Amino acid sequence: MNNMYKENYEKIIELIGSQPEQDLPAGIIALADAARERHGESVRAVLFYGSCLRSGNLSEGLADLYILVDDYKSAFNSRIPAFFNKLLPPNVFYLEIPVENHVLRAKYAVLTVADFRKGTKHWFHSYLWGRFAQKTGIIYVCDGDVQDQVLAALACAVMRFASQTLPQMDARFSARDLWLRGLALSYRSELRTEDPERAAERLFDANPAYYRALTRLALEALPLKVNANEDSETYCYPVELSGTARRLNVWGWRARLLQGKVLSLLRLLKGFFTFEGGIDYILWKIERHSGVRVEVGATLRRFPPIAMVVIFWRLYRQDAFR
């Protein structure tokens, strides 16, 4: 990394770390504290992302949190969840707390700081770097060293996202084009019910100035021939990439699509055991985004793995997944 790239990389870290805390919705600290209490002194950091961060409203839906820990065994005090968290990260849990006259709800994932850093920088699949290239709130960090590690990982996610999306773009494109394309590719590589393009549009349009600034810094930091047009309101960039690089990138995203569907199903199956009320939550979210409703009887609820297979098949037949 030469001096110019390093300087822009450090500016990405500075931009990510400068997001004001007053953007965080009321109640999110209470949710983060409740999640920390479950996992004790192993918690190194708590991150907040997703639709509730963008809307600032916790009353509709669930807050999305990531709990970063030092070690899975100390986080769970049990070998079985620790084993599955290491085998197929992350484990996902449900959390709800009473606040004044209402209930706040969250789902949170658990990862070690080391796995978080590895996932945002080196994972082939976009599961982590596709998520955390997005705007992220840092609710808690235990010390300055962990904060530096988290910010560096978030910057790596942005760089990975930009480098893997760039070969998909036309010779000239805007920052919005880049994010919509990359987010749609990432969303399609998972088992999601909402339309990928619409979801990407909502994310970018919630904070276009931030994503335009992030795009400029990321593209200038990449070791590629990308020239920013500083006078353009649409942030257009002429870019030259070889046909081979573009073809390899297309094949890579096709592989992520297949890999992601398999991993999503495996995580969904694992989630039925870790996610209290998981069946009801999954059915509610699918109905909310796709309009498809599936009824699950008491007998199926007693056998989560069988219920998962039946639910997936019924939803698949009704075109609930995209």
N, C-alpha and C positions, 0 to 999 in steps of 0.2 A: 504494500500500500504506500504510494508516494505521498508527499506532503500535502498536495491539493486534495487527494482522496481522503487522507486522514483528517484534514481540516473539516471537510464536509461531513464525514462520519461523526466527528465530535459535535458538529452543529446539529445533526439529527438527534443525538443524545440530548443536547441542550433544549431543542424544541420539544421533544417528548417530555422531558422533565419539567418544562415550564408551564404545563397545563394547570390552570388555576383550580385550587381545591373547592372553590365556591360553586363549581359546576356540578359537584357531587350532590345527589339527592339526599334529602333528610332521611335518616333511618339507616343509611348504608353502613355507617360506623357501628351501629348496634348489631347489624347482621354479621359484619366482619368480626366483631368481638365475640359473638356467640360461636362462630365457626372456629375461632382461635381457641376458645375455651374447650372445645371438643378434643383438640389435638395438642393442647398443652404447650410446653416449652419447645417442642420441635418446630413450631411455626416460625419461619424466617420472614415471610412477606405475604401480603394479601392484595390481589389485583382484582379490578372491577372492569368489566367490558360489556358490550352487547347493547340490546335495545333499551334497557332501563337507563344505562349511562347516557345514551343519546337523547332520550325523552326527558330524563330527570324525574320520572314518575315510577315509584315502586308499587303503586296501588293496583296496577294492571300487569299481570304476568309475574315472572320470577326474575330476581336479580341474578346475574351471572358472575360468579366469583371464582378465582383460582387461589388456592392455598398452597404456598410454596414452603416445603418443609426441609429439614436437614437430612432426615433418614426415614424410610417407610416404617421400619420396625418401631421406632420411637413414636412415630405419628399415630400408629394404630394399637400398639401394645398387643398385637396379635399377629401370628405368622401368616394366616390365610389371606386377609386383605392386603397385607404387605407384599405377599408373593404375587397376587394378581395385579396389584398396582405396578409392580416392577415388570411383570410379564406383558401386560397390555395397558400401558398408562393412557389416560389417568383413571382413577376411581372417581365416580361421581356420586354425590350425596344430596339429600334434600334437607332443607332447614326452614323452620318457621318460628317466629317469635312474636309475642304480643307487644304492641307499642301503642300506648294510650288506648284508644277505642277501636283499634283495628289490628290486623295481623300482617306482618311483613314476611315474604317468602323468598327463598333463594335456592338455587342449585349451585353447588360448588364442586370443583375438581381439585384433586390433590396430586401434586408433583413435587419431587425434590428440586431444589434450585439447580442442581447439576443437570437433571433431565430436562428442565425448562430451557436452560442455556443450549443444551445439545439439540433439542427439538426445534428451536427458533433458528438455529444456524445450519444444522447438518441433516435433519430429517428429510427424506425424499418426499414424503407426503406433506401436504400443505396444512395438516390439522392444526399445528401450532403457529407456524409463521403466517398462515393465512388469517388466523384470528388476531394475532398480536401485532401485525402490521397496522391494524386498526387502532384508533384512539383508545387508550387504556388509562384507567385511573389507578394510582398506587395508593391504597388505603392505609397500608401499614408496612413498615420495614423495621427489622430489629436493630440495624445499625447501618453506618455509612457504607461499609464494604458490601453488604447485601444490596443496598440501593444501587451502588455502582454496577453490580452484576446484573440486576434486573434491568436497568436502563440500557446496558450494553446488549442484553438479550433482545429487548424491544427494538433497538436499532438494527440488530442483525435480522430480525423478522422483516423489517421494512426493506432492507437491502435484498434479502432472499426473495421477497414478494416482487420487487421491481425487476430483478434479474430474470426471474422465471416468467414474468408477464411480458417483458419487453419484446422477445422474439415473436409474440403473437400480434404485434401492432403493425399498422400500416406505416409507410415512410414518414408521414406526419400525423401527429395525434395530440390530443389535449391530455391534461392531467386527469380530467374526468373520464376520458376514454380508457386510460390506463387502469384506473381503479375499477371501473365497471367491468372491464374485461377480466382482470385478475381475480376480482371477488367472485364473479360468475363462475369462472373456472374452478376456484376453490370450493364454492358452494356445491357445484355439480359433483365434486369428488367426495361428497359425503351423502348420507341418507337424509335429505331434507325435504320438507313438504312445501315450503314457500317457493315462489318463482325466483330463480337465482338473479335474473336481471332486475326485477323490482326490488329485491332485498339489497342489491348492490347500489341502486339509485338512492334508496332511502339513507343508506350509510353515508355516501359521499355528500349528498345534499344537506345532511344534518350539520356539516362543518366544512364547507368547500374551501375556505381560506386556509385552514389547517392542512388539508390534504394537498392543496396546490403547493404550499410551502414545503411540505414533506417530499413531494414528487421532485421538485427542483433540486433539493439537496441530495436525494437518493440517486437521481440520474447523473448528477455531477460527480458523485462519489464512485460510480461504477466504472470499471476499466473498459468502457466501450465508447465508441464514437457517437456520442449523443450531444448535440448542441442546442442549448436552450435559446429560445427566442424571447429575450427579455421584454421586447415591446409588445408582445402579443397578449391580449386579455384572455385568450383561451389557452395560454401556455402550450403552444405547439412546439414539437421537437422533430427536426429531421434526423432520421436514424438510418444507418446502413448496417445490415446484417447479412451474412452469407446464407444462401439457400440451405446449406447443410445444417447450420445452427438452427434455422427455423424448423426444419424437418425433425431434428432431434428433439426440439422443444415440444412439437406436436405429439410425437410418440411418448414423450415423458408425461404429458398431461393425460394421454389415453391410459397409460399405465397407472397413474394416480386415480383415475376414475374407477378402474377395476379394483385396485387395492383399497380405495376408500370405501367402496360399497361393502367389501368383505369386513374391513375393520369396524365399520359402523354397526354392522349386524352383530359382531362379536362384542363390541362395547355395549350395545343395547341389551344383549343377553346378560352380560355381567352386571349391568345397571339394575336389572330386576332384583338382584340380590343385595345391592348396596343402596338403592334409591327407594327409601320408604315412600309408599304411595306412587311408585314409579309407573304402574300401569295406568292409573287415572291421569297422571300428569302427561304421559306420552299421548294418550288418546285425546286429552283436552287440547294439547298443542297441535296435533295433527288436524283436528276438527277446526281449530281457530285459523290455521293457515290454508287448509285445502277445502274446508266445507264438508269433508267426508266424516261421517260418524259411524263408529263400530261399537256394538254392545258386547260386553264381556260378562258372562255369568259367574256366579259364585264358585262353581266347580272349577272353571279355568283359573280363577284367581288363586286357588290353592296350589297350583302347579305353574309357577312363573315361566319356566323354560317352554312348556307346552303352550302356554298362553301367548308367549312371544311369537312362536311359529304360526299359530292360528291368526293372531292379530295381523302379522305381516302379510300373510296370504290374503286375508280379506281386504286389507288396505291396497295391496298390489292389484287385486282384481278391480278395485274401484278407482284406480289411477290416482291414488293419494300421493305417491312419491314422484319426484321430478329429477 
